Amino acid sequence: MAETARLRHGPVVPRVESALRAMLAEGRWRSGERLPNEVALAAELGVGRSSVREAVRLLAHDGLVEVRHGSGTYAADPPAPAGEGDMRRLLRRARLREVYEVRRALEVEAARLAAGRLRPEDIGRLRGHLALRQERTGGDPAAFVDADLAFHRAVVELSGNAVLLGLFTSVLPVLRAALVEMVSYETALPDVSCAHAELLDGLARGDADTAIAATVSHLEAVMELFDSEKEVAAP
């Protein structure tokens, strides 16, 4: 079928979202009509249930479907005009930028401290976290984000500053939700794998300047994406 053909290339969740969005636009389900359950949609599209779940969540965020807990997912009323949809996307990106500003404030200092406090055995632990992050790249967004945050939390923990770790841990739930949404929805995310490798290299050599520069590089690469979107949308 045409929808399944769309799922041949690219990250899974954006592909599933695009296919379901197209089905809704084509009128496959009328307003108020219940969509097939996760199992049926996953089988039809040839993907995992978690990918369908994330895609449906994104569609619900944009008002295209309504998730009624205990009942199912239903097609919503026709979408708002394109301008309103653009505004929702800009607001979502504005929130993500704020999350990244908090990350930069916490993680730059953590990198500086960790560079001077790591033990040889700590490097092996960080390498394991980074290897898992790389392994999960391009797969399930939630699993990738969990691996990514495990690496960054380890860096903050190895800074040896309990207050810094407490602050980072306190924002983890909000940070995780925002990152899962970003990885699921954003199709133009820069590849920051090299910056992560440079961060680990700086930490391993006890080079605080390199560790800080790598941290700033990978965070600001994503923040620039949000800024470029605002510039394009500005009248």
DRENPA-3360 file (N, C-alpha, C; in nm, 2 decimals, always signed):
BEGIN
1 = MAETARLR = +0.08/-0.12/+0.00/+0.00/+0.00/+0.00/+0.09/+0.13/+0.00 ~ +0.03/+0.24/-0.04/+0.11/+0.36/-0.05/+0.17/+0.41/+0.08 ~ +0.09/+0.39/+0.19/+0.14/+0.44/+0.32/+0.26/+0.36/+0.36 ~ +0.26/+0.23/+0.34/+0.37/+0.14/+0.38/+0.49/+0.18/+0.30 ~ +0.48/+0.21/+0.18/+0.59/+0.25/+0.09/+0.67/+0.37/+0.15 ~ +0.60/+0.46/+0.22/+0.66/+0.58/+0.27/+0.76/+0.54/+0.39 ~ +0.75/+0.42/+0.44/+0.82/+0.38/+0.56/+0.96/+0.31/+0.52 ~ +1.01/+0.33/+0.40/+1.13/+0.26/+0.36/+1.26/+0.32/+0.41;
9 = HGPVVPRV = +1.26/+0.45/+0.42/+1.38/+0.52/+0.45/+1.36/+0.63/+0.56 ~ +1.47/+0.65/+0.64/+1.47/+0.76/+0.74/+1.43/+0.71/+0.88 ~ +1.44/+0.80/+0.98/+1.40/+0.76/+1.12/+1.26/+0.71/+1.13 ~ +1.24/+0.61/+1.21/+1.11/+0.54/+1.22/+1.00/+0.63/+1.26 ~ +1.00/+0.70/+1.37/+0.89/+0.77/+1.42/+0.84/+0.88/+1.32 ~ +0.93/+0.96/+1.27/+0.88/+1.06/+1.17/+0.81/+1.00/+1.05 ~ +0.86/+0.88/+1.01/+0.80/+0.81/+0.90/+0.66/+0.76/+0.93 ~ +0.65/+0.71/+1.05/+0.51/+0.66/+1.09/+0.42/+0.78/+1.11;
17 = ESALRAML = +0.47/+0.89/+1.17/+0.39/+1.01/+1.18/+0.34/+1.06/+1.05 ~ +0.43/+1.06/+0.95/+0.40/+1.11/+0.82/+0.29/+1.03/+0.75 ~ +0.31/+0.90/+0.77/+0.21/+0.80/+0.70/+0.07/+0.82/+0.77 ~ +0.07/+0.83/+0.90/-0.06/+0.84/+0.96/-0.12/+0.98/+0.93 ~ -0.04/+1.08/+0.93/-0.09/+1.22/+0.89/-0.15/+1.22/+0.76 ~ -0.08/+1.15/+0.66/-0.14/+1.14/+0.53/-0.27/+1.06/+0.52 ~ -0.28/+0.96/+0.60/-0.41/+0.88/+0.60/-0.52/+0.97/+0.66 ~ -0.49/+1.05/+0.76/-0.59/+1.13/+0.82/-0.63/+1.24/+0.71;
25 = AEGRWRSG = -0.53/+1.30/+0.64/-0.56/+1.40/+0.54/-0.64/+1.34/+0.43 ~ -0.62/+1.22/+0.40/-0.69/+1.15/+0.29/-0.84/+1.11/+0.33 ~ -0.87/+1.13/+0.45/-1.00/+1.09/+0.50/-1.02/+0.95/+0.53 ~ -0.92/+0.88/+0.56/-0.93/+0.73/+0.59/-1.02/+0.71/+0.71 ~ -1.01/+0.80/+0.81/-1.09/+0.80/+0.93/-1.16/+0.94/+0.94 ~ -1.29/+0.93/+0.95/-1.37/+1.05/+0.97/-1.35/+1.11/+1.11 ~ -1.39/+1.24/+1.12/-1.38/+1.30/+1.25/-1.46/+1.23/+1.35 ~ -1.40/+1.19/+1.47/-1.47/+1.12/+1.57/-1.46/+0.97/+1.55;
33 = ERLPNEVA = -1.41/+0.92/+1.44/-1.40/+0.78/+1.42/-1.27/+0.72/+1.49 ~ -1.29/+0.60/+1.54/-1.18/+0.54/+1.62/-1.07/+0.48/+1.52 ~ -0.94/+0.51/+1.55/-0.84/+0.45/+1.47/-0.81/+0.30/+1.51 ~ -0.75/+0.22/+1.43/-0.71/+0.09/+1.48/-0.62/+0.10/+1.60 ~ -0.61/-0.01/+1.68/-0.52/+0.00/+1.79/-0.38/-0.01/+1.75 ~ -0.29/+0.01/+1.85/-0.14/+0.01/+1.82/-0.10/-0.12/+1.75 ~ -0.15/-0.23/+1.80/-0.10/-0.36/+1.74/-0.14/-0.36/+1.59 ~ -0.26/-0.33/+1.56/-0.30/-0.33/+1.42/-0.22/-0.23/+1.33;
41 = LAAELGVG = -0.20/-0.11/+1.38/-0.13/-0.01/+1.30/+0.02/-0.05/+1.29 ~ +0.08/-0.11/+1.39/+0.21/-0.15/+1.38/+0.23/-0.26/+1.28 ~ +0.14/-0.35/+1.28/+0.14/-0.46/+1.18/+0.12/-0.41/+1.04 ~ +0.03/-0.32/+1.02/+0.01/-0.26/+0.89/+0.13/-0.19/+0.83 ~ +0.19/-0.11/+0.92/+0.30/-0.03/+0.88/+0.44/-0.09/+0.89 ~ +0.44/-0.21/+0.95/+0.57/-0.29/+0.96/+0.67/-0.23/+1.05 ~ +0.62/-0.17/+1.17/+0.70/-0.11/+1.27/+0.67/-0.16/+1.40 ~ +0.74/-0.12/+1.50/+0.71/-0.16/+1.64/+0.60/-0.07/+1.70;
49 = RSSVREAV = +0.54/-0.13/+1.81/+0.43/-0.06/+1.87/+0.48/+0.07/+1.94 ~ +0.60/+0.08/+1.99/+0.65/+0.20/+2.05/+0.66/+0.31/+1.95 ~ +0.69/+0.28/+1.82/+0.70/+0.38/+1.72/+0.57/+0.44/+1.69 ~ +0.47/+0.35/+1.68/+0.33/+0.40/+1.66/+0.28/+0.48/+1.78 ~ +0.31/+0.44/+1.90/+0.27/+0.52/+2.02/+0.33/+0.66/+2.01 ~ +0.46/+0.67/+1.98/+0.52/+0.80/+1.98/+0.46/+0.89/+1.86 ~ +0.44/+0.83/+1.75/+0.38/+0.90/+1.64/+0.24/+0.95/+1.67 ~ +0.16/+0.87/+1.74/+0.03/+0.91/+1.78/+0.03/+1.02/+1.88;
57 = RLLAHDGL = +0.13/+1.02/+1.97/+0.14/+1.12/+2.07/+0.17/+1.26/+2.00 ~ +0.26/+1.25/+1.89/+0.29/+1.38/+1.82/+0.17/+1.43/+1.74 ~ +0.09/+1.34/+1.69/-0.03/+1.38/+1.62/-0.13/+1.44/+1.71 ~ -0.14/+1.38/+1.83/-0.23/+1.44/+1.94/-0.18/+1.57/+1.98 ~ -0.05/+1.59/+1.99/+0.00/+1.72/+2.02/-0.04/+1.83/+1.92 ~ -0.05/+1.79/+1.80/-0.09/+1.89/+1.69/-0.24/+1.89/+1.67 ~ -0.31/+1.82/+1.75/-0.46/+1.83/+1.75/-0.52/+1.75/+1.63 ~ -0.45/+1.65/+1.57/-0.50/+1.57/+1.46/-0.58/+1.45/+1.51;
65 = VEVRHGSG = -0.54/+1.40/+1.63/-0.61/+1.29/+1.69/-0.64/+1.32/+1.84 ~ -0.73/+1.25/+1.89/-0.76/+1.26/+2.04/-0.74/+1.12/+2.10 ~ -0.66/+1.12/+2.20/-0.63/+0.99/+2.27/-0.72/+0.99/+2.40 ~ -0.82/+0.89/+2.40/-0.90/+0.88/+2.51/-0.86/+0.75/+2.59 ~ -0.80/+0.77/+2.71/-0.75/+0.66/+2.78/-0.86/+0.56/+2.82 ~ -0.83/+0.44/+2.79/-0.92/+0.33/+2.82/-1.02/+0.31/+2.71 ~ -1.02/+0.40/+2.60/-1.12/+0.39/+2.49/-1.04/+0.37/+2.36 ~ -0.94/+0.45/+2.34/-0.87/+0.44/+2.21/-0.83/+0.58/+2.16;
73 = TYAADPPA = -0.79/+0.58/+2.03/-0.75/+0.70/+1.96/-0.85/+0.73/+1.85 ~ -0.89/+0.86/+1.85/-1.00/+0.90/+1.76/-0.95/+1.02/+1.67 ~ -1.00/+1.02/+1.54/-0.96/+1.13/+1.45/-1.03/+1.25/+1.50 ~ -0.96/+1.36/+1.51/-1.01/+1.49/+1.56/-1.08/+1.57/+1.44 ~ -1.13/+1.68/+1.48/-1.19/+1.77/+1.38/-1.08/+1.81/+1.28 ~ -1.11/+1.86/+1.16/-1.01/+1.90/+1.06/-0.91/+2.00/+1.13 ~ -0.78/+1.99/+1.09/-0.68/+2.07/+1.15/-0.70/+2.22/+1.13 ~ -0.63/+2.29/+1.22/-0.64/+2.44/+1.21/-0.56/+2.48/+1.09;
81 = PAGEGDMR = -0.59/+2.61/+1.05/-0.51/+2.66/+0.93/-0.36/+2.65/+0.95 ~ -0.29/+2.65/+0.84/-0.15/+2.62/+0.84/-0.07/+2.72/+0.93 ~ -0.12/+2.84/+0.94/-0.05/+2.94/+1.02/-0.05/+2.90/+1.17 ~ -0.16/+2.85/+1.21/-0.17/+2.81/+1.35/-0.08/+2.69/+1.38 ~ -0.08/+2.60/+1.28/+0.01/+2.48/+1.30/+0.16/+2.52/+1.31 ~ +0.19/+2.62/+1.23/+0.33/+2.67/+1.23/+0.36/+2.74/+1.37 ~ +0.26/+2.80/+1.43/+0.28/+2.87/+1.56/+0.30/+2.76/+1.66 ~ +0.22/+2.65/+1.66/+0.24/+2.54/+1.75/+0.39/+2.49/+1.75;
89 = RLLRRARL = +0.44/+2.47/+1.62/+0.57/+2.42/+1.61/+0.67/+2.52/+1.66 ~ +0.65/+2.65/+1.64/+0.75/+2.74/+1.70/+0.75/+2.74/+1.85 ~ +0.63/+2.73/+1.91/+0.62/+2.73/+2.05/+0.69/+2.60/+2.11 ~ +0.67/+2.49/+2.04/+0.74/+2.37/+2.08/+0.89/+2.39/+2.08 ~ +0.94/+2.45/+1.97/+1.08/+2.47/+1.96/+1.13/+2.57/+2.06 ~ +1.05/+2.67/+2.10/+1.09/+2.77/+2.20/+1.11/+2.70/+2.33 ~ +1.02/+2.60/+2.36/+1.03/+2.53/+2.49/+1.16/+2.44/+2.49 ~ +1.19/+2.38/+2.38/+1.31/+2.30/+2.37/+1.43/+2.38/+2.38;
97 = REVYEVRR = +1.43/+2.50/+2.33/+1.55/+2.59/+2.34/+1.58/+2.62/+2.49 ~ +1.47/+2.65/+2.56/+1.49/+2.67/+2.71/+1.55/+2.56/+2.78 ~ +1.50/+2.44/+2.74/+1.56/+2.31/+2.80/+1.71/+2.31/+2.77 ~ +1.75/+2.34/+2.65/+1.89/+2.34/+2.61/+1.97/+2.45/+2.68 ~ +1.91/+2.56/+2.71/+1.98/+2.66/+2.79/+2.01/+2.61/+2.93 ~ +1.92/+2.54/+2.99/+1.95/+2.48/+3.12/+2.06/+2.38/+3.11 ~ +2.05/+2.29/+3.01/+2.16/+2.19/+2.99/+2.29/+2.26/+2.98 ~ +2.30/+2.37/+2.90/+2.43/+2.43/+2.88/+2.48/+2.48/+3.02;
105 = ALEVEAAR = +2.40/+2.55/+3.09/+2.44/+2.60/+3.22/+2.49/+2.49/+3.32 ~ +2.43/+2.38/+3.32/+2.47/+2.27/+3.41/+2.59/+2.19/+3.36 ~ +2.58/+2.16/+3.23/+2.68/+2.06/+3.18/+2.82/+2.12/+3.14 ~ +2.82/+2.25/+3.12/+2.95/+2.31/+3.09/+3.03/+2.31/+3.22 ~ +2.97/+2.34/+3.33/+3.04/+2.34/+3.46/+3.08/+2.20/+3.50 ~ +2.99/+2.10/+3.47/+3.01/+1.96/+3.50/+3.13/+1.91/+3.43 ~ +3.14/+1.95/+3.30/+3.26/+1.91/+3.22/+3.39/+1.96/+3.27 ~ +3.38/+2.09/+3.31/+3.51/+2.15/+3.36/+3.55/+2.08/+3.49;
113 = LAAGRLRP = +3.46/+2.05/+3.58/+3.50/+1.99/+3.70/+3.54/+1.84/+3.68 ~ +3.47/+1.77/+3.60/+3.50/+1.63/+3.58/+3.63/+1.61/+3.51 ~ +3.68/+1.70/+3.43/+3.81/+1.69/+3.36/+3.92/+1.68/+3.46 ~ +3.90/+1.74/+3.58/+4.01/+1.74/+3.68/+3.99/+1.64/+3.78 ~ +3.88/+1.56/+3.78/+3.85/+1.47/+3.89/+3.84/+1.32/+3.85 ~ +3.84/+1.29/+3.72/+3.81/+1.16/+3.67/+3.93/+1.07/+3.71 ~ +3.89/+0.94/+3.74/+3.99/+0.84/+3.77/+4.00/+0.75/+3.64 ~ +4.10/+0.67/+3.62/+4.11/+0.59/+3.50/+3.99/+0.50/+3.48;
121 = EDIGRLRG = +3.94/+0.44/+3.59/+3.82/+0.35/+3.58/+3.70/+0.42/+3.54 ~ +3.69/+0.55/+3.56/+3.57/+0.63/+3.52/+3.57/+0.64/+3.37 ~ +3.68/+0.65/+3.30/+3.68/+0.66/+3.16/+3.62/+0.54/+3.09 ~ +3.65/+0.42/+3.14/+3.59/+0.30/+3.09/+3.43/+0.30/+3.10 ~ +3.39/+0.35/+3.21/+3.24/+0.36/+3.24/+3.18/+0.46/+3.13 ~ +3.25/+0.57/+3.11/+3.19/+0.67/+3.01/+3.20/+0.61/+2.87 ~ +3.30/+0.54/+2.84/+3.31/+0.47/+2.71/+3.20/+0.38/+2.68 ~ +3.16/+0.30/+2.79/+3.05/+0.21/+2.78/+2.92/+0.29/+2.75;
129 = HLALRQER = +2.89/+0.40/+2.82/+2.77/+0.48/+2.80/+2.77/+0.53/+2.66 ~ +2.89/+0.58/+2.61/+2.89/+0.64/+2.48/+2.87/+0.53/+2.37 ~ +2.92/+0.41/+2.39/+2.91/+0.30/+2.29/+2.76/+0.27/+2.28 ~ +2.69/+0.26/+2.40/+2.54/+0.23/+2.39/+2.47/+0.34/+2.32 ~ +2.50/+0.47/+2.35/+2.44/+0.58/+2.27/+2.45/+0.56/+2.12 ~ +2.58/+0.53/+2.08/+2.60/+0.52/+1.94/+2.52/+0.40/+1.88 ~ +2.51/+0.29/+1.96/+2.44/+0.17/+1.91/+2.29/+0.20/+1.89 ~ +2.24/+0.29/+1.97/+2.09/+0.32/+1.97/+2.06/+0.43/+1.87;
137 = TGGDPAAF = +2.16/+0.49/+1.81/+2.14/+0.60/+1.72/+2.05/+0.56/+1.60 ~ +1.94/+0.63/+1.57/+1.86/+0.59/+1.46/+1.75/+0.49/+1.49 ~ +1.75/+0.44/+1.62/+1.65/+0.35/+1.66/+1.54/+0.41/+1.73 ~ +1.48/+0.34/+1.83/+1.37/+0.39/+1.91/+1.41/+0.52/+1.98 ~ +1.34/+0.63/+1.96/+1.38/+0.76/+2.02/+1.39/+0.75/+2.17 ~ +1.30/+0.69/+2.24/+1.31/+0.68/+2.39/+1.44/+0.61/+2.44 ~ +1.47/+0.50/+2.37/+1.58/+0.42/+2.41/+1.71/+0.50/+2.38 ~ +1.71/+0.57/+2.27/+1.83/+0.65/+2.24/+1.85/+0.76/+2.34;
145 = VDADLAFH = +1.74/+0.83/+2.37/+1.75/+0.94/+2.47/+1.79/+0.89/+2.60 ~ +1.75/+0.77/+2.65/+1.79/+0.72/+2.77/+1.94/+0.69/+2.77 ~ +1.99/+0.64/+2.66/+2.14/+0.61/+2.66/+2.21/+0.75/+2.65 ~ +2.16/+0.85/+2.58/+2.23/+0.98/+2.58/+2.23/+1.04/+2.71 ~ +2.12/+1.04/+2.78/+2.11/+1.10/+2.91/+2.20/+1.03/+3.02 ~ +2.21/+0.89/+3.00/+2.29/+0.82/+3.10/+2.44/+0.86/+3.08 ~ +2.48/+0.89/+2.96/+2.62/+0.94/+2.94/+2.64/+1.07/+3.01 ~ +2.54/+1.17/+2.98/+2.56/+1.30/+3.03/+2.54/+1.30/+3.18;
153 = RAVVELSG = +2.45/+1.22/+3.24/+2.44/+1.22/+3.38/+2.56/+1.17/+3.45 ~ +2.63/+1.07/+3.38/+2.75/+1.01/+3.44/+2.86/+1.12/+3.44 ~ +2.87/+1.21/+3.34/+2.96/+1.32/+3.34/+2.93/+1.41/+3.46 ~ +2.81/+1.45/+3.48/+2.77/+1.54/+3.59/+2.80/+1.47/+3.72 ~ +2.77/+1.34/+3.73/+2.80/+1.27/+3.86/+2.95/+1.27/+3.88 ~ +3.03/+1.25/+3.78/+3.18/+1.24/+3.80/+3.24/+1.38/+3.82 ~ +3.16/+1.48/+3.81/+3.21/+1.62/+3.84/+3.24/+1.62/+3.99 ~ +3.18/+1.54/+4.07/+3.21/+1.53/+4.21/+3.13/+1.64/+4.29;
161 = NAVLLGLF = +3.04/+1.71/+4.22/+2.96/+1.82/+4.29/+2.82/+1.77/+4.31 ~ +2.79/+1.74/+4.44/+2.66/+1.68/+4.47/+2.54/+1.78/+4.44 ~ +2.56/+1.91/+4.45/+2.46/+2.01/+4.43/+2.43/+2.01/+4.28 ~ +2.54/+2.01/+4.20/+2.52/+2.01/+4.05/+2.45/+1.88/+4.01 ~ +2.48/+1.77/+4.06/+2.41/+1.64/+4.03/+2.27/+1.65/+4.07 ~ +2.24/+1.71/+4.19/+2.10/+1.72/+4.23/+2.02/+1.81/+4.14 ~ +2.08/+1.92/+4.09/+2.01/+2.00/+4.00/+1.98/+1.93/+3.86 ~ +2.08/+1.86/+3.82/+2.06/+1.79/+3.69/+1.96/+1.68/+3.70;
169 = TSVLPVLR = +1.96/+1.61/+3.81/+1.86/+1.50/+3.84/+1.72/+1.56/+3.85 ~ +1.71/+1.67/+3.90/+1.58/+1.73/+3.92/+1.51/+1.77/+3.79 ~ +1.59/+1.80/+3.69/+1.53/+1.84/+3.56/+1.53/+1.72/+3.46 ~ +1.58/+1.61/+3.50/+1.58/+1.49/+3.41/+1.44/+1.46/+3.35 ~ +1.34/+1.45/+3.43/+1.21/+1.41/+3.37/+1.16/+1.51/+3.26 ~ +1.17/+1.64/+3.29/+1.14/+1.74/+3.18/+1.23/+1.73/+3.06 ~ +1.36/+1.71/+3.09/+1.46/+1.70/+2.99/+1.44/+1.58/+2.90 ~ +1.41/+1.46/+2.97/+1.39/+1.34/+2.89/+1.26/+1.36/+2.80;
177 = AALVEMVS = +1.15/+1.41/+2.85/+1.03/+1.42/+2.77/+1.06/+1.51/+2.65 ~ +1.13/+1.62/+2.67/+1.16/+1.72/+2.56/+1.25/+1.65/+2.46 ~ +1.35/+1.58/+2.50/+1.44/+1.52/+2.41/+1.37/+1.41/+2.33 ~ +1.29/+1.33/+2.39/+1.22/+1.22/+2.32/+1.13/+1.29/+2.21 ~ +1.06/+1.39/+2.25/+0.98/+1.47/+2.15/+1.07/+1.52/+2.03 ~ +1.18/+1.58/+2.07/+1.27/+1.64/+1.97/+1.32/+1.53/+1.87 ~ +1.37/+1.42/+1.93/+1.43/+1.31/+1.84/+1.32/+1.25/+1.76 ~ +1.20/+1.24/+1.81/+1.09/+1.18/+1.74/+1.04/+1.27/+1.62;
185 = YETALPDV = +1.04/+1.40/+1.65/+0.97/+1.50/+1.56/+1.06/+1.57/+1.46 ~ +1.18/+1.61/+1.51/+1.27/+1.69/+1.43/+1.35/+1.61/+1.33 ~ +1.34/+1.64/+1.21/+1.40/+1.56/+1.10/+1.53/+1.62/+1.06 ~ +1.57/+1.74/+1.11/+1.69/+1.81/+1.06/+1.79/+1.82/+1.18 ~ +1.79/+1.73/+1.27/+1.88/+1.73/+1.39/+2.02/+1.71/+1.34 ~ +2.12/+1.79/+1.39/+2.26/+1.77/+1.35/+2.31/+1.65/+1.41 ~ +2.41/+1.59/+1.35/+2.48/+1.47/+1.41/+2.59/+1.53/+1.50 ~ +2.57/+1.50/+1.63/+2.67/+1.55/+1.73/+2.75/+1.44/+1.79;
193 = SCAHAELL = +2.76/+1.33/+1.72/+2.84/+1.22/+1.77/+2.99/+1.26/+1.79 ~ +3.04/+1.33/+1.69/+3.18/+1.37/+1.70/+3.21/+1.46/+1.83 ~ +3.11/+1.55/+1.86/+3.13/+1.63/+1.98/+3.13/+1.55/+2.10 ~ +3.04/+1.45/+2.11/+3.04/+1.36/+2.22/+3.18/+1.28/+2.24 ~ +3.23/+1.24/+2.12/+3.36/+1.17/+2.13/+3.47/+1.27/+2.17 ~ +3.46/+1.39/+2.13/+3.56/+1.49/+2.17/+3.55/+1.53/+2.32 ~ +3.42/+1.53/+2.37/+3.40/+1.55/+2.51/+3.47/+1.44/+2.59 ~ +3.45/+1.31/+2.55/+3.51/+1.20/+2.62/+3.66/+1.21/+2.61;
201 = DGLARGDA = +3.72/+1.24/+2.50/+3.86/+1.26/+2.48/+3.92/+1.36/+2.57 ~ +3.85/+1.48/+2.58/+3.90/+1.58/+2.67/+3.90/+1.54/+2.81 ~ +3.79/+1.47/+2.85/+3.78/+1.42/+2.99/+3.89/+1.32/+3.02 ~ +3.92/+1.23/+2.92/+4.02/+1.13/+2.94/+4.16/+1.19/+2.96 ~ +4.18/+1.30/+2.89/+4.31/+1.37/+2.89/+4.32/+1.47/+3.00 ~ +4.21/+1.49/+3.08/+4.21/+1.59/+3.18/+4.22/+1.73/+3.12 ~ +4.17/+1.75/+3.00/+4.17/+1.88/+2.93/+4.04/+1.95/+2.95 ~ +4.03/+2.03/+3.04/+3.90/+2.10/+3.07/+3.85/+2.19/+2.95;
209 = DTAIAATV = +3.95/+2.25/+2.89/+3.91/+2.34/+2.78/+3.85/+2.26/+2.66 ~ +3.90/+2.15/+2.63/+3.85/+2.06/+2.52/+3.71/+2.01/+2.56 ~ +3.70/+1.97/+2.69/+3.57/+1.91/+2.74/+3.46/+2.02/+2.73 ~ +3.50/+2.14/+2.77/+3.40/+2.25/+2.77/+3.36/+2.28/+2.63 ~ +3.46/+2.29/+2.54/+3.43/+2.33/+2.40/+3.34/+2.22/+2.33 ~ +3.37/+2.10/+2.36/+3.29/+1.99/+2.30/+3.14/+2.00/+2.36 ~ +3.13/+2.03/+2.49/+2.99/+2.04/+2.54/+2.92/+2.15/+2.48 ~ +2.98/+2.27/+2.47/+2.92/+2.38/+2.41/+2.88/+2.35/+2.26;
217 = SHLEAVME = +2.97/+2.29/+2.19/+2.95/+2.26/+2.05/+2.83/+2.17/+2.03 ~ +2.81/+2.07/+2.10/+2.70/+1.98/+2.07/+2.57/+2.03/+2.12 ~ +2.57/+2.11/+2.23/+2.44/+2.18/+2.27/+2.40/+2.29/+2.18 ~ +2.50/+2.37/+2.14/+2.47/+2.49/+2.06/+2.44/+2.45/+1.91 ~ +2.49/+2.34/+1.87/+2.45/+2.29/+1.73/+2.30/+2.27/+1.72 ~ +2.24/+2.22/+1.83/+2.10/+2.20/+1.83/+2.02/+2.33/+1.85 ~ +2.07/+2.41/+1.94/+2.01/+2.54/+1.97/+2.01/+2.63/+1.84 ~ +2.11/+2.62/+1.76/+2.11/+2.70/+1.63/+2.00/+2.65/+1.54;
225 = LFDSEKEV = +1.96/+2.52/+1.55/+1.85/+2.47/+1.47/+1.72/+2.55/+1.50 ~ +1.70/+2.57/+1.63/+1.58/+2.64/+1.68/+1.58/+2.78/+1.63 ~ +1.70/+2.85/+1.64/+1.71/+2.99/+1.60/+1.69/+3.01/+1.45 ~ +1.74/+2.91/+1.37/+1.73/+2.93/+1.23/+1.58/+2.91/+1.19 ~ +1.51/+2.83/+1.26/+1.36/+2.81/+1.23/+1.29/+2.94/+1.26 ~ +1.33/+3.01/+1.37/+1.26/+3.14/+1.40/+1.29/+3.24/+1.30 ~ +1.41/+3.25/+1.25/+1.45/+3.35/+1.15/+1.37/+3.32/+1.02 ~ +1.36/+3.19/+0.98/+1.28/+3.16/+0.86/+1.14/+3.20/+0.87;
233 = AAP = +1.08/+3.18/+0.99/+0.94/+3.21/+1.01/+0.91/+3.36/+1.03 ~ +1.01/+3.44/+1.07/+0.98/+3.58/+1.10/+0.94/+3.65/+0.97 ~ +0.84/+3.74/+0.98/+0.79/+3.82/+0.87/+0.89/+3.91/+0.81;
% end
